[in-house]
Amino acid sequence: MTELAHEIADTVRRCPGVADLSGGPFGTVATYLPGERVSGVALREDEVEISIVALPTRPLPEIADEVRAALAPLVGDRPVNVHIGGIR
């Protein structure tokens, strides 16, 4: 799970229209690992929650769809919920 959380974070950061990951409201979107926290990625057995800071270059639904598509090979059949935590 450690490597997967980091791989998801790296993949999301490379998506067009994504400025960075966000911890979401009150920093609750995160994966807690031994000795560290991957902010912006909540990796669960039945779903993945992502919180991003988007760039205002394209429609937000398009950015969210691209994040979902980029993560599909990594997360299998788990749904990916994308939260726009801010716009830069």
C-alpha positions in Angstrom: 0.0 0.0 0.0 2.9 2.3 0.7 4.2 2.2 -2.9 0.7 2.4 -4.4 -0.2 5.6 -2.4 2.9 7.3 -3.7 2.4 6.0 -7.2 -1.1 7.4 -7.2 0.1 10.8 -5.9 2.8 11.0 -8.6 0.3 10.0 -11.3 -2.2 12.6 -10.3 0.4 15.4 -10.1 1.4 14.6 -13.8 -2.2 15.0 -15.0 -2.8 18.1 -17.1 -4.7 20.8 -15.2 -3.5 19.5 -11.8 -1.3 22.0 -9.9 -0.9 19.8 -6.8 -2.7 17.5 -4.3 -4.7 19.0 -1.5 -5.5 17.5 1.9 -9.1 18.5 1.4 -11.3 19.9 4.2 -9.4 19.8 7.4 -6.7 17.7 5.9 -8.9 14.6 6.0 -8.0 13.3 2.5 -4.8 11.3 3.2 -3.3 7.9 3.5 -1.5 7.2 6.7 1.5 5.1 6.5 4.1 4.1 9.1 6.0 7.4 9.8 4.4 9.4 7.0 1.2 10.7 5.5 0.4 11.0 1.8 -1.8 14.1 1.6 -4.5 14.3 -1.1 -4.8 10.5 -1.6 -7.2 8.4 0.6 -6.6 4.9 -0.5 -9.2 2.5 0.8 -10.1 -1.1 0.0 -13.4 -0.2 -1.7 -12.6 3.3 -3.1 -9.9 5.9 -3.8 -10.5 9.6 -2.9 -8.4 12.2 -4.5 -8.3 15.9 -3.6 -6.6 18.2 -6.1 -5.7 21.9 -6.6 -6.7 22.5 -10.2 -5.4 25.0 -12.7 -8.1 27.1 -14.3 -7.1 26.2 -17.8 -9.8 23.7 -18.6 -13.3 22.7 -17.4 -13.0 21.0 -14.0 -15.1 17.9 -15.0 -12.5 17.2 -17.8 -9.6 17.4 -15.3 -11.4 15.1 -12.9 -12.2 12.6 -15.7 -8.5 12.6 -16.8 -7.4 11.9 -13.2 -9.8 9.0 -13.0 -8.6 7.6 -16.4 -4.9 8.0 -15.3 -5.6 6.1 -12.1 -7.7 3.3 -13.6 -4.7 1.0 -14.3 -3.5 1.4 -10.7 -6.6 1.0 -8.7 -8.5 -1.8 -10.5 -12.2 -1.7 -10.1 -12.3 0.7 -7.2 -14.2 3.9 -7.9 -12.1 7.1 -7.9 -13.8 10.1 -6.3 -12.1 13.4 -7.3 -12.6 16.4 -5.1 -11.5 19.9 -6.3 -9.9 21.2 -3.1 -8.9 24.5 -4.7 -8.0 26.4 -7.8 -4.6 28.0 -8.4 
